[in-house]
Amino acid sequence: MKYTPLSTDILAALKAIVGEKNLITDADRLQPYSHDEVANPAYHHMPEALALPESTEQVAAIVKLANERRFPVIPRGAGTGLACGAVPIYGGLVVSLEKMNRILEINGDALYAVVEAGVRTSDLQAAAEKEDLFYAGDPCSSDSCCIGGNIATNAGGNRAVKYGTTRHQVQEITIVNPLGEIVRLGSRLKKQSTGYCLDQLVIGSEGTLGIITAATVRLLPKAPYMLDILAVFKRADDALNTVQQILKSGIKPTCIEFIDTITLRSIEKFLQTTVPDSESGNPLIIELEADSEDELDDKTVRLDELCTAGGAVNVLVADSERIWKVRKSYSESIRSESRIVATEDIVVPVDRELDTLHFILTQAEKYNLTTRIAAHAGDGNIHLNILKLRDDDYDEWKDRTDRNQAELFTYVYCAGGRLSGEHGIGYKRRHLMERFADPVELSMMRAVKKALDPNNVLNPGKIFTLDD
């Protein structure tokens, strides 16, 4: 792909748009924008410059200039991604929305919030909570990720079992399209059948079809009663089989999270803490909501019975703050063990989850791989991390992980699964997308990209490649 370097006159034009203080060319200040949370230097690429716009109009002017002068524009949120979706692989200009971080409206009567793209997810949650409401989007990185990035990747998170992923929380988005035009997509309507659902096309498109600058998101009343249950199983098989029983019981948990034994040990060591009955093995974290104390008691008793019948050695009410700190420290604990990790984000139908776990563990033994596994077990999203140990030769380790990866995704697609449940494709999984996606599906995606971004200036090289 050939693009125009950011020449002195282009930089001058960018300064005129965003102001001198908001255009960065210093290498030290650019370095953090050369990567996301993927630590492997092989996936790091330096931008030529960084723009920090403060309005949608400034973003639009930048994209119009990019089309005129043919340089790539890479939208960026908080940089918490795990697929290199915001990495400037062709150089060019990173456009960070971090300064567009205002909560514009919280409407408790109509149950919505209007936010700019750079608002941290946890800040939106806190603002909603002041109105006794909540935002159902809940990625594990909510303390650091931002709404625009969540929408761009269709972030999943813990509450997807009951409330769905980010796309199910979004009513309307304001975007700058690949030609630099400002458009609002979607609406606060309960239903509509008026042409293509363009907002849902842009949501999850990883910054390739538009730069999200603001969003109207759905808020919900907080449940009066909530409880976190910890069920510990000696066997992972029993834990995941019990997930099936819970889902068909009518209890309707908010989330069901799974951590395997070896990963739990790693997290406990990292946090210098212990989980109750962790010596027994594989925990499920199950969150319940209810409208009354009697309803919550009934759900808790039924859940206890299901888990005990399924082989749980203990079922107890969890310390919510403590148990969620354990779950949300999963990625951080892995980084403390190794800075180079093959991070997979597979998703399969929930009824194929246990078979997929067996396959993962068999493959790990076959290729002598060190794994750490956690899952959003209630929706089939399995996070598999393969660690490069200190004594591993990188090239030899990469060869083993690549061979494992090829067999893993062949299995996943045969099981009706996909490459990513919530992290996205980005640059890191692009070669896998091109290998495993249905060729007709992929050609349709390419056709959409070419039609909307004829100059291929918006986040090029992500999800798939385009012919020059």
Beta strands, then each sheet from edge to edge (+ up, - down):
strand 1: 23-24
strand 2: 49-51
strand 3: 73-76
strand 4: 93-96
strand 5: 103-107
strand 6: 112-116
strand 7: 133-134
strand 8: 170-176
strand 9: 182-186
strand 10: 211-218
strand 11: 220-221
strand 12: 225-233
strand 13: 255-259
strand 14: 282-290
strand 15: 312-317
strand 16: 341-347
strand 17: 370-376
strand 18: 381-387
sheet 1: 1+ 2- 4- 3-
sheet 2: 5+ 6- 10+ 8- 9+
sheet 3: 7+ 11-
sheet 4: 15+ 12- 14+ 13- 17+ 18- 16+
end
